[in-house]
Amino acid sequence: MRKAIAISFGLIFVLFAAFQYNDPDPQVWVPIYGFAALACFLALGNKLQPWFYGVAGVLYLGMAIYWWPPVFEGFLLDEMGMKTINIELARESGGLGICALVLFGLAVLTRKK
């Protein structure tokens, strides 16, 4: 199960990073998603301690809370383009929240039995 989750979400986070090519600030988001992808791929061989994934999850959760929009307008409207800053902030916060959940899951799955 650990390997399937690590591969799946590692590839998803690589795609998240690739989708940032047209973002106004890709220099911020590519490393954020790249780090999450790297952490997932390192979980394939149990290269990192569970506490590392827990700490990383806390950091991503903190960033998700920080980036939460002042007024939540949803994640999508009728198209994928950015309509308002609140929608863009919600999407960014949601992506960080997904990273946090996956890293918390890897913290549990990489524990020694």
C-alpha positions in Angstrom: 0.0 0.0 0.0 2.9 2.4 0.9 4.5 1.9 -2.5 1.3 2.4 -4.4 0.5 5.6 -2.6 4.1 6.9 -2.9 4.2 6.2 -6.7 0.7 7.6 -7.3 1.0 10.8 -5.4 4.7 11.3 -6.4 3.5 11.3 -10.0 0.5 13.5 -9.2 2.8 16.0 -7.4 5.2 16.0 -10.5 2.1 16.9 -12.6 1.1 19.6 -10.1 4.6 21.1 -10.5 4.4 20.9 -14.3 1.0 22.7 -14.3 2.7 25.7 -12.7 4.5 26.7 -15.9 1.9 29.4 -16.6 1.5 30.5 -13.0 2.6 34.0 -12.1 4.9 32.6 -9.5 6.2 29.2 -10.6 9.5 29.7 -8.7 7.4 29.3 -5.5 5.1 26.4 -6.5 7.4 24.2 -8.5 9.8 23.6 -5.5 6.8 23.2 -3.2 5.3 20.4 -5.3 8.7 19.1 -6.3 9.6 18.5 -2.6 6.4 16.7 -2.0 7.0 14.5 -5.0 10.6 13.8 -3.9 9.4 12.8 -0.4 6.9 10.4 -2.0 9.5 8.8 -4.1 11.9 8.5 -1.1 9.1 6.6 0.7 9.4 3.8 -1.8 12.5 2.6 -0.1 11.7 3.8 3.4 14.7 6.2 3.0 13.3 8.7 5.6 12.1 8.4 9.1 8.4 8.7 9.8 9.0 11.9 11.9 10.3 13.6 8.7 7.0 13.1 7.0 5.1 14.3 10.0 7.1 17.5 10.2 6.8 18.1 6.5 3.0 17.5 6.8 2.8 20.0 9.6 4.7 22.6 7.5 2.4 22.0 4.5 -0.7 22.2 6.7 0.6 25.5 8.1 1.1 26.8 4.6 -2.3 25.7 3.5 -3.9 27.6 6.4 -1.7 30.7 5.7 -2.8 30.7 2.0 -6.5 30.2 2.7 -8.4 33.0 1.0 -10.1 35.8 3.1 -13.4 35.0 1.3 -13.9 31.5 0.1 -15.5 31.5 -3.4 -14.9 27.9 -4.3 -12.2 26.2 -6.3 -13.7 26.2 -9.7 -16.1 28.4 -11.7 -17.2 27.6 -15.3 -13.6 27.4 -16.5 -10.1 26.7 -15.3 -8.7 30.2 -15.6 -8.2 32.4 -12.6 -11.3 34.5 -12.1 -10.6 36.0 -8.7 -7.7 36.0 -6.3 -9.8 34.2 -3.7 -10.3 31.3 -6.1 -6.6 31.2 -6.9 -5.8 31.2 -3.1 -8.3 28.4 -2.5 -6.7 26.3 -5.2 -3.2 26.9 -3.8 -4.4 26.2 -0.3 -6.1 23.0 -1.5 -3.0 21.8 -3.2 -1.0 22.3 0.0 -3.7 20.5 2.0 -3.4 17.5 -0.4 0.3 17.5 0.1 -0.1 17.6 3.9 -2.6 14.7 3.9 -0.3 12.6 1.8 2.7 13.3 3.9 0.8 12.5 7.1 -0.3 9.3 5.5 3.3 8.4 4.6 4.3 9.2 8.2 1.9 6.4 9.3 2.8 4.0 6.5 6.6 4.3 6.9 6.5 3.3 10.6 8.4 0.2 11.4 6.2 -2.6 12.5 
